[in-house]
Amino acid sequence: MAPTPSTSFGSDRGCDQKRSLHDTPALLSPEQTDCSDTDNNKSPKSTADRVDNDTTERAFEVVWSSFCALPTDSYPTFHFRNSCSFDLLRDRFEDREGLSQYVDDKVRFDWNADTGDLVLRLMPTFVHDNFQDSVKSVLEAELHRVAEQYPELEPTCRKIIPGGHSSVTQRTHRFNKSPDGQFAFKGAKTSPFIFEVAYSEEEKGLLNKIHEYFLEVPGCTVLSFDLNYAVPSARRVEGYTHAASVSLATSMPDPDPDDPGFVAVEALVEAEMFRHAGQAIQGNLEIPFKLFVPLEQREELPESANNASVCIRFADLARFLSDAEEQQRIRDATPEPTRPVRGIRWRKRDGNVITTLVPEPRRPRTRSTSTRSESIRSASTRSRGPSRRPQRLRLASNHQVGE
């Protein structure tokens, strides 16, 4: 079983260090160099190297905090001057046992080597994830309806499958996108239909990079939702509501024969409001069915595909958001339990205790171990030595805990 934060590392390995993170300023496009020669060009270090070393360290700390189940920003963004620095960051993850696997399996990130921008998608709110899942469910239901209404399209509908947050392209050192949702098509290398939900201020920055999908996946369609963000103190107020809008854009090779190599993007819906002042706006979102099919296969579809569409009522979108707001309000207002949990007892169905797990008491934090410099040393120099895996849970037999 893969190591987890609670079983692999003790508090002396840095998991009890909550770090403060700061956004990096916008910089020029990264230097395009041969990463294999990085080690031979370090003396003297350039300004770009020094800036990237600091950025790499801060990005590592954020991922390490996430691995240790500590609070982080939802969508921290980092800019590298040299695109090779992203490879060095990946090498840092290899230094900690289980961390690289955690990044590959659990961490969603967007990386563009051409711009040097790295965005980590770590801790979305309930509003974001609940609304996102509701949209996915209604899209699936509508595709099922299309299959029933147009039996000749049913074989095509069976090929449209959810793709989750998986990268829309092969994970490479040059480009990676992990969308909020997508619909893949069996047999196609890339997903023809992608959707994004922006709620926090950091997420709204991702909407400004929608064009990257069209550059890397020509022919795809992107559905995006912009939900007005509110800080916890504002959304706790009874009756508070978010305004929200939806956009839909699709792409294809530009037909201009005199200027080839461009992708034509058509905005089918442009930031159309579906809720304002707590009220649903009258209307529907109509998505042509053929947009769920790869561009090169659309000519093979039955004639009825030109009339088929996926339809989502604005009233349903507004209801999804209202439900998410109400649950978020409850979560924001619920205090932490006042009675701490001493441990865990695993019981058989007959009630007999199998195992008791009791957390080890936390070490008192000293000034020397709570500083940022010590946390950096803990995250870098200690990892060079033999790996230790102190348990954070003590396995106690029944008689040890008074059973």
N, C-alpha and C positions, 0 to 999 in steps of 0.2 A: 504494500500500500504506500502511496506517495506520502512523504512527510507533510505535516501541517504545522502551522504556527504553534498550536497548543501542545504538540507532542515532540517537536524537534529541537526547540530552542528554549533555554531558560532566560530569566530576566537579566542574567549577566552577559547575554549575547546582544543586547541592544533592543529587545522587543518592548521594553518598558520606557523607551525614550520617545516622547512625542516631540516631533520636530516642527519648527516654523519654516514655511516655504514662501518664497517671493517670486513673482513673475519676472521673467527676463525681458529687457527692452527689445523692441523690434530692431533687427540688424539686417545687413545686406545679405544677398543670396550666398549660400555656402560655397566654399572653395571646392571645386571638383578635382580631386587628386586620387592617385593610386593608393588605396588603403594599405596595400602590402608594404609600402615604403615608409609608412608612418614612423616606425621606430628609428629610421635612419635620418630623419630630418627634425630632430628635437633639440638641436643645439645651435644657436640659442633658441629658446622657445619664443614663438611669435605671440603677438597680442591675441590672435585668434585661438592659439593653443591654450593660453592661460584662461581666456573666457570660457572655452569649451570644457576645460578641466573642471572649472567651477560648476558649469551647467550639468556636466555628467554626474558630479557628486550630488548635486541637489536632486536630479532625477532619480538617482539610485536611492537616496534617502526616502523619497516619496514611495517608490515601489517597495522598499524594505518595510516602511510603516504599514502599507497595505497588507503585506505578507504577514505582519505581526498583528493584524486586525486592529490597528490604531486608526484614529480619524485622519482623514486626508481631505484635500480639496477634491471636488467632484471631477473636474476636468483640467488638471494642471497642464500648462503649455510650456514648452521649452524650445529655444531656438539655438541651433548649432551653426557656427560659421563654417565648419568643415564637416562634410557629410560622413567622413570616416569616423567621427566621434561617436556616431550611433553604434558602430561595430565595437568600439571600445566599451560602451555602456553594456552591450550584450555580453562582452567578456567579463565585466564585473559581476553580472548575474551568475556566471558560472562559478564564481569564487565561493558562493554560499550554497551549501547542500540543500537541494530542494527548491531554491529560488528560481533557477532558470526554468524548471518544469512548471512552477507556479505561473511564471510570466507567459509561457507558451499556452498553458491550459486555461488560465483565469483572467489574465489582464488584457483588456481591450485597448488597442492603441491605433492611432493614425500616424503614419510616418511618410514624409515626402522628402526624398533626398535632394530634389531640385530646389526646394525652398529652405531646407534644413529645419522644418517645423515638426516637432513631436508633440502629440496630444495624447495623454493618458485618460482613458474613460474608466473612472474608478468607483465613485459612490453616488449614483443618481438618486434622486428623491423618489418617494412613493408616487407622487403625482406623475413624474416622468414615466416610470416603469409600468404603472397601472394603465395609464392612457395608451402607452405603446402597445401593451398586450391586448387591450381592448380593440385597437385598430387592427392588429393582426387577426384577431378572432373574427371581426366583421368582414374582413377581406376574404378569409377562408370560407365563411358562410356564403358570401356572394359568389365566389367561384363555384361552390357547390350548386347554388341556384342556377347559374349559367349552364352547368352540365345537365341539369334537369330540364331547363327551358329549351335548350338546343341540344338534343341527343347526339347530333353529329359532331358536336364539340366535346363530348364527354371524354373520348380518348386523349384529346389535347389537355383537358383539365387535369387528368390523372398525372400528366407529366409536370404539372406546376406544383412544386413542393416548397415548404418553408426552408429558409437557409439560416435563420437565426442571426447571430452576430459574427459568423465566420467571415474571414476576409473575402472581399468581393474579387480579389485577384490572388494569384499565388503569392504567399508571403516571401518577399524578397528584401534585399538590403536597400532597394531604391524606393519602393512604394508599398504601403499597406493601408487599407481602410476597413474598419470594423463598424458597420452601420448598426442602427437600432433594430432594423429588421430588413428582410429581403425575401423575395420569392425566386428560387432557382428553377431551372428547366432541365429535366432529365436529359442527359447527353450533351448539354452545353457547358462550356468551361466557365463562363461567367454568368452571373445572375442578371436577367433583363430588367428586373423591377426591384427597386430599393426604396426604403422609407426611413426618414429621420424625424426625431422629435426634439425640439429645443425648448428647454424650460429655464435652466439657470443662465446667468450671464455668460459663463464659459461655453455653454452649449450653443448659445446664439452665434458665437464666433465660428462654430462649425458650419452654420448655414451659409456663411460667407465663402466657404470652400466647397460648396456643392459642385462647382464647375470641375473640380478635380475628378469627380466620378466620370464626367463626360469625356475628359481627356484620356483617362485610363481604360474606360469601358465604353467606347463609342457604340451608340445604339441603345444604351440603357435608358430607363425612365426613373426619375427620382420624385417621390412624394414626400413633402416636408410639412411639418406642423410647427408653428411658432406660438408658444404659450407664454403670455406675459408673466415674468417672474415676480415673486413676492418673498421677502425675507420672512423667517418664522414668526417674528413678532406681529407682522401684518396679517399673515394668513391664519393666525390663531383667532382673529376677530370673527365672531359669528356673522355669517352673511357675506364675508369677503369672497369675491369671485375674480377669476382671471379672464381677461379678454384673450381671444385666440383666433388665429388665421391659418389657412391652408394654401399650399402652392403645389403645382404639378408641372413638371417639365420633362420633355422627352428629346432624344437626340438621334441623329442619323448623319451619314456622310454628306457634306455639303455638295449640292448638285452643280455648282459652278465649275464647268470644265476648264475655264481659263485660269482658275486659281485653286488647284487641288490641294489636298492635305488638311482641309479644315473640317470640323464637325459642326453641323447645323443644330442648334438647340431651339426648340419651340416651346414657349411658355403657354401651356394650356390653361392653367389657373394661376393668377398672380396675386399672392397674399390676400386672398378673399376671406373676410371675417366670417366665422361661423358662430361666434358668441361675443356679445358686447353687453356690458352693464348687467351681467348675470342672466341675460336672455339669449336664447337661440335665435340666430338669424334664419329667416326662411330661405330654403334652398337645398340643393343636393350637390354632392360631388360625384361627377360622372367620369369613370375611368374606362376608356376603350379596352375591351378584352384583349385585343391583339398586342397591347403593350406588355402583357405578361409573357409573351412569346418572343424568342430571339428574332432580331430583325431579319436575318437571312432565311428564316423559316415562315415568315408571315404570308408570303405569296402562295404557300402550299395549303393554307387554311381554307376550309369551306367558305362559301360565299356568305353564309350567315354570320361569320366572325366579324364582318364589317358593321353589323347591327348590334352585336352583343356588347354589353358593357357591365362593369361592376359599379354599383350605385350605393353611396353612403349618404344618408340624410344628415343635414347639418344638425338637426334636432338630436340625433343619436350621438354625434360627436360632442355636442354640448352636454349631453347626459353623461357620457364617459368622463368628461372633465369634472362635472359636478360630483360624481361618485368618488373620483380620485381626490378632489379637494376635501370632501368630508372626512375621508379616512386619514388624509394627511393632517387635518386639523386635530383629530383624535390623537394621533401619534405625537404631534408636537406638544399637546397639552398633558399627556400621560406622564406622571412623575416616575422616576426610577424606584424600584422596589426598596422599601426601607429595611426589610429584613433580609440580610445577606444569606445566600445559599452556602451551606457548609461543605457540601460535596454531593456526589451522585451515587445512588445505589441501583445497580442492575438487578432486576428480579425476574425469576421465572414466572410463568403464568400461574403457578400454584402459590406464588407469594414468597418463596424462598429466595434469599439474597444470594446472587452469584458472585458479585464483585462490588467493592466499594471504592470509589475514587475520591480522594481528598486533595484539593489543591495545596501545593507547598506555599507557606507564607512568603509574601514578597519581602525582598531585602529592603531595609531602609535606604533611601537614596541619599548619597553624600554629595557635597558640592562638586567634588572632582569627577564624579560619574554622571552628573546631570548637565554638565556643560556640553556645548555643541562640539568642541574639539574632541572630547572623549567619545562622543557618539560617532564621530567620523572615524576615529581610530578603531572603535569597535566594529564598524562596518567595513573596514579595509584591512588594517594590518593583522587583526586577529584571524581573519579568514585565510591568511597565508599559512598558518600553522596547521597541525593535525586537527581534524574535525572532532568536536565534542558534541554530544547530544544529551545534555542533562534533562531529565524528565521534569515537566511542570506539574504532573499529576502523580501522586503517590498511590501505589496499589496497596490496599490494606486488606488483610484477611478478616473474616467475620469477627473473630475473637478480639482483634485489635481495636475494633470500633464498637465493641460492646454488644455485638449481636449474639 
